[in-house]
């Protein structure tokens, strides 16, 4: 009964703050306008990140649900503010990436959350990182912040693929009786409410809103912190390599995109329509909801595979992960080839 009451309390807070965040976005002009790259109709508030993060803050203080560490929550607030500034002023992506890396360094050195051990990846026992702990943690933060930001191209994709690893961690944490399981619930519920607004009917009750950069990079930061927190130390509930499987699709999409751009000598941070979600819509002809379903299914299957592979040595899991990445890259190359043969489907956005 106590958990049900907590869920209802967080749900009510999330619904109220989501609706209020839409009004704030409209009032202050924090809007995404349709253009040659975007197909939505009308100006849509970039209020999703605000709604989600305000719910987490409110739940932490008002309902007494502690975050993994309070310092982590403070760093997340900084990342969120950077994201809002990016929504308004459009920060150079390399500068934003550097800020995200800096946030990761602070998370590792002051926030109490860092990758201290990557497991038995070389068949020679666990590998402690020692002085490399902070740099690798920062690389993980910057990488996933960027990955989820790049993935935010069609409704529901980025937020759904954040909710997936958080839901897996929540189930495992509850099963293990982990004291910070409720912190995951406090992230999951507002993401679910955001999806109601983002994918809903866009009416007076549930007006449409987008995550915005503030939402995508903040969620990227939070899911990285969660994966590191629950894969390290005596209270770990997953192997470090399993974390890669839980965020398989965002990571592989980002890395494959970077490799493709480097191969074609294009700017690594230049926007295009060759992310997996664009490929599914533009090349295969799937509708956006069908593409969302395919991507969430992909992510869920990868997560299940990663959990199943915990029964085997970590180096086996890592080897199979690299094999899947090679297959993913092959699909991207084939899709790019098909896209260039189709009239009216340029690879680069104007």
C-alpha positions in Angstrom: 0.0 0.0 0.0 2.9 2.4 0.8 4.4 1.9 -2.7 1.0 2.5 -4.3 0.5 5.7 -2.4 4.0 6.9 -3.4 3.3 6.1 -7.0 0.0 8.1 -6.9 1.7 11.0 -5.2 4.5 11.2 -7.8 2.0 10.7 -10.6 -0.1 13.6 -9.4 2.9 15.8 -9.0 4.2 14.8 -12.5 0.8 15.5 -14.2 0.4 18.9 -12.5 4.0 20.0 -13.3 3.8 18.7 -16.9 0.6 20.7 -17.6 2.2 23.8 -15.9 5.4 23.3 -17.9 3.5 23.5 -21.2 2.1 26.9 -20.1 5.5 28.1 -19.0 6.9 27.1 -22.4 4.2 29.0 -24.2 4.5 32.0 -22.0 8.3 32.5 -22.3 8.5 31.4 -25.9 10.5 28.2 -25.3 9.1 26.7 -28.5 10.1 24.5 -31.4 8.9 25.9 -34.7 8.4 23.7 -37.8 11.0 24.3 -40.6 12.6 22.4 -43.4 14.0 19.8 -41.0 10.9 19.3 -38.9 7.5 18.0 -39.9 5.4 18.9 -36.8 2.5 21.3 -37.1 2.6 24.6 -35.1 4.9 25.8 -32.4 5.4 23.1 -29.7 6.7 23.9 -26.2 10.1 22.4 -25.3 8.9 21.8 -21.8 9.5 18.0 -21.4 12.8 18.4 -19.6 11.4 21.0 -17.3 8.4 18.8 -16.4 10.5 15.7 -15.7 13.3 17.5 -13.8 10.9 19.5 -11.6 9.1 16.3 -10.7 12.4 14.7 -9.6 13.3 17.8 -7.6 9.9 18.0 -6.0 9.8 14.3 -5.2 13.2 14.4 -3.7 12.5 17.2 -1.3 8.7 17.1 -0.7 8.3 13.3 -0.6 11.6 12.5 0.9 12.9 10.3 -1.9 16.7 10.7 -1.8 18.6 10.6 -5.1 21.6 8.3 -5.5 23.7 11.2 -4.0 22.6 14.8 -3.4 25.7 16.0 -5.2 24.5 14.0 -8.3 21.2 15.9 -8.2 23.0 19.2 -8.0 25.1 18.3 -11.0 22.0 17.2 -12.9 20.5 20.7 -12.2 23.5 22.3 -13.8 23.2 20.0 -16.9 19.6 20.9 -17.1 20.3 24.6 -17.1 22.9 24.2 -19.8 20.2 22.3 -21.8 17.8 25.2 -21.4 20.4 27.6 -22.6 21.0 25.4 -25.6 17.3 25.4 -26.4 17.2 29.2 -26.3 20.7 30.1 -27.7 21.9 26.9 -29.5 25.3 26.3 -27.9 28.0 25.0 -30.3 27.8 21.2 -30.0 31.5 20.8 -29.2 31.3 23.3 -26.4 28.2 21.5 -25.0 30.0 18.2 -25.3 32.9 19.7 -23.3 30.5 20.9 -20.6 29.0 17.5 -20.4 32.4 16.0 -20.0 33.2 18.4 -17.2 29.9 17.5 -15.5 31.1 13.9 -15.7 34.4 14.7 -14.1 32.6 16.5 -11.2 30.2 13.5 -10.9 33.1 11.2 -10.4 35.2 13.4 -8.1 32.5 15.2 -6.1 29.3 13.5 -6.9 30.3 10.1 -5.4 29.4 8.1 -8.6 32.2 6.8 -10.8 33.3 3.7 -12.8 35.8 2.1 -10.5 35.8 -1.3 -12.1 34.8 -2.6 -15.5 34.7 -6.2 -14.7 36.5 -9.2 -16.2 36.7 -8.0 -19.8 40.1 -9.5 -20.7 39.7 -13.0 -19.0 42.3 -12.0 -16.4 40.0 -10.9 -13.6 38.3 -7.7 -12.7 40.0 -4.5 -14.1 40.2 -1.6 -11.6 40.4 1.8 -13.3 42.3 3.7 -10.6 43.3 7.1 -12.1 41.2 6.4 -15.2 37.9 6.2 -13.2 37.1 9.9 -13.5 38.0 10.3 -17.2 36.0 7.1 -18.2 33.0 8.3 -16.1 33.1 11.7 -17.8 33.4 10.0 -21.2 30.3 7.9 -20.4 28.3 11.0 -19.3 29.3 13.0 -22.4 28.7 10.1 -24.7 25.2 9.2 -23.4 24.1 12.9 -23.1 25.1 13.3 -26.8 23.6 9.9 -27.8 20.2 10.7 -26.4 20.2 14.2 -27.8 21.0 12.7 -31.3 18.2 10.1 -30.9 15.6 12.7 -30.1 14.4 12.9 -33.7 10.9 11.4 -33.6 8.3 11.5 -30.9 8.9 9.2 -27.9 12.2 7.6 -29.0 14.7 9.3 -26.7 12.5 9.2 -23.6 11.3 5.6 -24.2 14.9 4.5 -24.5 15.8 6.2 -21.3 12.8 4.6 -19.5 13.8 1.2 -20.7 17.1 0.9 -18.8 15.6 2.7 -15.8 12.7 0.2 -15.7 15.1 -2.7 -15.9 17.2 -1.3 -13.1 14.1 -0.6 -11.0 12.9 -4.2 -11.3 16.3 -5.5 -10.3 16.6 -3.0 -7.5 13.2 -3.9 -6.1 14.0 -7.6 -6.3 17.3 -7.0 -4.5 15.7 -4.8 -1.9 18.1 -1.9 -2.9 17.5 1.2 -0.8 17.6 3.5 -3.8 14.9 1.7 -5.9 12.4 4.6 -5.2 14.9 7.1 -6.8 14.5 5.1 -10.1 10.7 5.2 -9.7 10.9 9.0 -9.3 12.6 9.2 -12.7 10.3 6.7 -14.4 6.9 8.2 -13.6 7.5 11.7 -15.0 9.0 10.2 -18.1 5.8 8.1 -18.5 3.7 11.3 -18.0 5.8 13.1 -20.6 5.1 10.4 -23.1 1.4 10.9 -22.5 1.8 14.5 -23.5 4.3 13.8 -26.3 2.4 11.0 -27.9 -1.1 11.9 -26.8 -4.0 13.6 -28.6 -2.6 17.1 -28.4 -5.7 18.6 -26.9 -6.6 21.0 -24.1 -6.1 18.3 -21.5 -2.9 16.8 -22.9 -1.2 19.4 -25.1 1.9 18.2 -27.0 5.4 19.0 -25.8 8.9 18.0 -26.8 11.8 17.1 -24.6 14.1 19.8 -25.9 17.8 19.7 -25.4 17.3 20.3 -21.7 15.3 17.1 -21.5 17.5 14.9 -23.7 20.8 15.7 -22.2 19.5 15.7 -18.6 18.0 12.3 -19.1 21.2 11.2 -20.7 23.1 12.4 -17.6 20.6 10.7 -15.2 20.6 7.3 -16.9 24.4 7.4 -17.0 24.5 8.1 -13.3 22.0 5.3 -12.6 23.9 2.7 -14.7 27.2 3.6 -13.0 25.6 3.7 -9.5 24.0 0.3 -9.9 26.9 -1.5 -11.5 29.7 -0.5 -9.0 30.6 -1.4 -5.5 29.1 -3.8 -3.0 25.5 -2.9 -3.8 25.8 -3.4 -7.6 22.9 -5.2 -9.2 24.3 -5.5 -12.7 27.7 -6.2 -14.2 29.5 -3.2 -15.7 29.3 -4.7 -19.2 25.6 -5.2 -18.9 25.2 -1.4 -18.7 26.3 -1.3 -22.4 23.5 -3.6 -23.4 20.9 -1.6 -21.5 21.7 1.5 -23.6 22.7 -0.5 -26.7 20.6 1.4 -29.3 21.5 5.0 -28.3 25.2 4.1 -28.1 25.3 2.2 -31.3 23.3 4.7 -33.2 25.7 7.5 -32.1 28.9 5.6 -32.8 27.7 4.3 -36.2 26.6 7.9 -37.1 30.0 9.2 -36.1 31.9 6.5 -38.0 29.8 7.2 -41.1 30.4 10.9 -41.0 34.1 10.4 -40.4 34.3 8.0 -43.4 32.6 10.6 -45.6 34.8 13.4 -44.1 31.7 15.2 -42.8 31.6 17.2 -39.6 31.0 14.8 -36.8 28.3 16.9 -35.2 26.5 18.0 -38.3 22.8 17.0 -38.4 21.6 14.5 -41.0 18.8 12.1 -41.6 20.8 8.9 -41.3 20.0 8.0 -37.6 18.2 4.8 -37.3 14.9 6.4 -36.6 15.2 8.5 -39.8 16.3 5.4 -41.7 13.2 3.4 -40.6 10.9 6.2 -41.7 12.7 7.5 -44.8 14.1 4.3 -46.3 11.8 1.5 -45.1 8.6 3.6 -45.3 7.5 2.8 -41.7 5.3 5.4 -40.0 6.7 7.2 -37.0 4.8 5.2 -34.4 5.9 1.9 -36.1 9.5 3.1 -36.1 9.2 3.9 -32.4 7.8 0.4 -31.7 10.7 -1.1 -33.7 13.3 0.9 -31.8 11.9 0.1 -28.4 11.7 -3.6 -29.3 15.3 -3.5 -30.4 16.3 -1.9 -27.2 14.3 -4.3 -25.1 15.7 -7.4 -26.9 19.2 -6.0 -26.4 18.6 -5.4 -22.7 17.2 -8.9 -22.3 20.2 -10.3 -24.1 22.6 -8.4 -21.8 20.9 -9.7 -18.7 20.9 -13.2 -20.0 24.6 -12.9 -20.8 25.4 -12.2 -17.1 25.5 -16.0 -16.8 28.6 -16.0 -18.9 32.0 -14.3 -18.4 32.0 -10.5 -19.0 34.4 -10.9 -21.9 31.9 -13.1 -23.8 29.2 -10.5 -23.3 31.6 -7.7 -24.6 32.6 -9.8 -27.7 28.9 -10.4 -28.6 28.3 -6.7 -28.1 31.0 -5.8 -30.6 29.5 -8.3 -33.0 26.1 -6.7 -32.7 27.7 -3.3 -33.3 29.3 -4.6 -36.5 25.9 -5.8 -37.7 24.3 -2.5 -36.8 27.0 -0.6 -38.8 26.4 -2.9 -41.7 22.7 -2.0 -41.6 23.5 1.7 -41.5 25.8 1.4 -44.5 23.2 -0.5 -46.5 20.5 1.9 -45.6 22.7 4.9 -46.6 23.2 3.2 -50.0 19.5 2.7 -50.5 18.7 6.3 -49.4 21.1 7.9 -51.9 19.4 6.0 -54.7 16.0 7.4 -53.8 15.0 10.8 -55.3 14.1 13.4 -52.8 15.8 11.7 -49.9 19.1 13.6 -49.4 21.4 12.3 -46.8 22.2 15.7 -45.4 19.7 18.1 -43.9 19.6 21.6 -45.4 
